Amino acid sequence: MNSQNVDMFLMQNSKYFESHYLPVIRDKLLNIDDSKWAMISTMQFKDPIIILIISILGGSLGIDRFIIGDIGLGIGKLLTCGGLGIWTIIDWFFIQKATREKNMLKLQQALFF
């Protein structure tokens, strides 16, 4: 793959991934064939900042966890009202990392299949 296209992809999407994954992502993208590039370059990722805002506003209902795909945790938060508020507050600090990990998982699935 063209290194200029890969670098452009990383510049546009770096906020969606943990910074220590960026060199790994770059290496993987440089080694993929052109047939996968169209799919990967148009992938939509969840924005960690938006998910944090949603977590602050509706975290006690588990909306943040439902959006990133953690259905089980979303149901748990919904049934316990965010763990009586404690789980909601804890998620304010961890939801961005969880979102970036989900984005990385989505990219890995696209790269290997």
Helices and strands as residue ranges (DSSP letters): H 3-13, G 14-16, G 19-21, H 22-30, H 34-41, H 48-58, G 59-61, H 63-68, H 71-79, H 81-84, H 86-112
